[in-house]
Amino acid sequence: MSDYERDLIDSKSEALLKSFKSVLQNLAKTATLSKLPDELRRHQQAIIEILTDFMTGIERISKES
């Protein structure tokens, strides 16, 4: 893989991570303002935690490569 291709992938990966982080922050903000029943709010919070862990893992992998 050429340096150009690697740089292109890195820049697209960074843009994707920023977008994902923004979506996650908006989801978390919406969850705090939401008037969902407690059970659904717990599910929503669990989804946010899973996505946060996923994003953290992707960031770690992208920094290592």
Secondary structure, DSSP 8 states (H G I E B T S, - for coil): --HHHHHHHHHHHHHHHHHHHHHHHHHHHHHHH----HHHHHHHHHHHHHHHHHHHHHHHHHHH-
